[in-house]
Amino acid sequence: MATDDRLGYWDTFYGRSSLPLPSLPSQFAAFALGEMFVLSVEDKIDGVIEFGCGNGRDSHFFSAYGFDLLALDASAEAIELCRSLSRHPQARFEQCRATQAREQIEGFLIGKQRVAVYARFFLHAIREEEQNDFLTLLGALLPAGCLLFLEYRTVADAEQEKVFGDGHYRRYLDHRATLAGIEASGFSVLYEIEGHGLAKYRDEDAKVGRCVAMKQTAR
Ligand SMILES: C[S@@+](CC[C@H](N)C(=O)[O-])C[C@H]1O[C@@H](n2cnc3c(N)ncnc32)[C@H](O)[C@@H]1O
């Protein structure tokens, strides 16, 4: 599928109001929020940037807990849906491709010490070159100490049946290679796991990789 076809796919997906999209926050969002709240006062997060926010199920959850939020998605329909559902003044939704988000990231970082970057089921929805550019951009822009929360489908998930069928573009990731790519972009992995039971939806129990990483000071 060509890049623009993929984005057209997501516009159709989020523009179909009859589709029963999950509205509860994901298990990964609950986990990430828990991790953000156990940080000590001096390490605390003062904002969340979400990439590939979809219908905003996790963005609304983070902003409901008081976080300043910037949520980005390349699909105009997804962003329109998020804005129509948003109830929190500190949440901002913008249509933007992840690799072109330099200005948005820099603007959001003004006056902030430490942010969390969150992307669920996003890395496997973009091509490998785009993933590399995305991680390089984060490595270049985020100050030391910022946290990165990522969850993605891994190779063993390829054969499993999907609730949302085969229309989605899915690039099943090698968990170890993905962690190596994250570290090569200037982050150290603090926590990682690959398995089932982490991203259940109706009768689907995807095999996923999860990672929490911290931006290191430049060497
Ligand atoms: C599988 S959905 C995940 C949505 C949401 N994070 C969730 O977990 O329910 C992938 C999302 O990534 C978005 N997306 C795909 N390519 C993108 C890109 N290059 N930049 C930003 N968003 C993109 C799609 O529009 C879609 O909303």
The ligand as an SDF file (V2000), in Angstrom:
LIG
                    3D

 27 29  0  0  0  0  0  0  0  0999 V2000
   -3.3700    1.2090   14.7630 C   0  0  0  0  0  0  0  0  0  0  0  0
   -3.8650    2.8940   14.9130 S   0  0  0  0  0  0  0  0  0  0  0  0
   -3.5580    3.1630   16.6610 C   0  0  0  0  0  0  0  0  0  0  0  0
   -4.4780    4.1950   17.2700 C   0  0  0  0  0  0  0  0  0  0  0  0
   -4.3720    4.3580   18.7770 C   0  0  0  0  0  0  0  0  0  0  0  0
   -3.0300    4.7090   19.1930 N   0  0  0  0  0  0  0  0  0  0  0  0
   -4.8250    3.1090   19.4940 C   0  0  0  0  0  0  0  0  0  0  0  0
   -3.9870    2.4290   20.1170 O   0  0  0  0  0  0  0  0  0  0  0  0
   -6.0240    2.8000   19.4440 O   0  0  0  0  0  0  0  0  0  0  0  0
   -2.4940    3.7550   14.1300 C   0  0  0  0  0  0  0  0  0  0  0  0
   -2.7040    5.2550   14.0440 C   0  0  0  0  0  0  0  0  0  0  0  0
   -1.5190    5.8610   13.4940 O   0  0  0  0  0  0  0  0  0  0  0  0
   -1.9110    6.8990   12.5860 C   0  0  0  0  0  0  0  0  0  0  0  0
   -0.8120    7.1040   11.6350 N   0  0  0  0  0  0  0  0  0  0  0  0
   -0.4050    6.2930   10.6320 C   0  0  0  0  0  0  0  0  0  0  0  0
    0.6800    6.7920   10.0160 N   0  0  0  0  0  0  0  0  0  0  0  0
    0.9920    7.9420   10.6680 C   0  0  0  0  0  0  0  0  0  0  0  0
    2.0350    8.8990   10.5480 C   0  0  0  0  0  0  0  0  0  0  0  0
    2.9690    8.7850    9.6140 N   0  0  0  0  0  0  0  0  0  0  0  0
    2.0780    9.9320   11.4200 N   0  0  0  0  0  0  0  0  0  0  0  0
    1.1270   10.0710   12.3910 C   0  0  0  0  0  0  0  0  0  0  0  0
    0.0950    9.2090   12.5340 N   0  0  0  0  0  0  0  0  0  0  0  0
    0.0290    8.1490   11.7020 C   0  0  0  0  0  0  0  0  0  0  0  0
   -3.1950    6.3900   11.9510 C   0  0  0  0  0  0  0  0  0  0  0  0
   -3.9670    7.4310   11.3930 O   0  0  0  0  0  0  0  0  0  0  0  0
   -3.8680    5.7070   13.1410 C   0  0  0  0  0  0  0  0  0  0  0  0
   -4.6680    6.6180   13.8640 O   0  0  0  0  0  0  0  0  0  0  0  0
  1  2  1  0
  2  3  1  0
  2 10  1  0
  3  4  1  0
  4  5  1  0
  5  6  1  0
  5  7  1  0
  7  8  2  0
  7  9  1  0
 10 11  1  0
 11 12  1  0
 11 26  1  0
 12 13  1  0
 13 14  1  0
 13 24  1  0
 14 15  1  0
 14 23  1  0
 15 16  2  0
 16 17  1  0
 17 18  1  0
 17 23  2  0
 18 19  1  0
 18 20  2  0
 20 21  1  0
 21 22  2  0
 22 23  1  0
 24 25  1  0
 24 26  1  0
 26 27  1  0
M  CHG  2   2   1   9  -1
M  END
$$$$
